[in-house]
Amino acid sequence: MLKKEWNDIFDYYREEKTMTQSELVIAVLTELQAIEGCIPKEAREAAAELAGVNPGYVSAVIKRLPHLHEQSFRHEIKVCISDRCKNKGGQDVLKEIQRILKIRPGQVTRDKRFLLTTVYCMHYCTKGPNVQIDGRLFQNVTATEVPSILKKYS
């Protein structure tokens, strides 16, 4: 059985006839996330059924839109993996973050504190490697600096 707040959203959008399937999915997911902080599996399945799409389609939409998340977390870490950042030690920075947090890109730590993602370019190539946490940019990051940076968010 779905939560009452979810049912209110689904009831509203069930009557919506002017949106495309994609628009409907995005609108429903955005509202569900506003309530839950993420989009749980049960909510994803219900949204797919409402829009008449495959649940895999809903998961793909979530992966493509950075403001939508399947899991709840407190801080999002983005690591640049462009060639320029890699050449300046960015791969070592990513490996150190993975080692400390015991997760891979796309995963959330067990305590739900961090989501680790990678981006191809942050457009600050001259000052790479670049790491962004909750929108705050860290530049010229080295692997040895990673523990002190992460400690600020513990």
Protein Blocks (a to p, Z undefined) as FASTA:
>chain_A
ZZfklmmmmmmmmmpmkbcfklmmmmmmmmmmmmnopacfklmmmmmmmnopafklmmmm
mmmmmkbcfbdcfbdcdddfbfklmmnopmmmmmmmmmmnopaehiacfklmaccdddfb
goimklcccddeehiacehiafklmmmmmmmmZZ
